[in-house]
């Protein structure tokens, strides 16, 4: 239902963001945006309105396609993190996490303490260990705080099932 022309323009902007990251690296990158209803016409405006929180940038990408689980900007880390979040936290906690990431440090610390108290801590992801305690970390390139967790939450409903899930579905488990 999204107007085709605006969708095409947004796709061009996303490709431009990914190409900008790939220049000089000889690797492939991917960027994405999940639209929630009627939004601003440019990717920059969407990110400023929807993915900018009190503590910093809530969009983590673009993501490197041809990198493994060791690199924080790897597509594999994003998808693996989304899978772990979904397995570890109930949907209401995932939605609450998305909400508190846009708020201040106090709300975030309260959420993390509550999750720890009820045994629903966020999963450990080796490539993202610098984000483990506060969920935010300063990007050395932009010198801004950023978090990978909003992208993980956003991609949960759109990622393909894992091989294990596919096997279970085929076996009727």
Buried (B, 14 or more C-beta within 10 A) or exposed (E): EEEEEBEEBBEEBBBEBBEEBBEEEEEBBBBBBEEEEEBBEEBEEBBEEBBBBEBBBBBBBBBBBEBEBEBBBBBBBBBBBBBBBBEBBEEEBBEBBBEBBBBEEEBBBEBBEEBEEEEEEBBEBEBBEEBBEBBBBEEEEEEEBBBBBBBBBBBBEEBEEEEEEEEEEEEEE
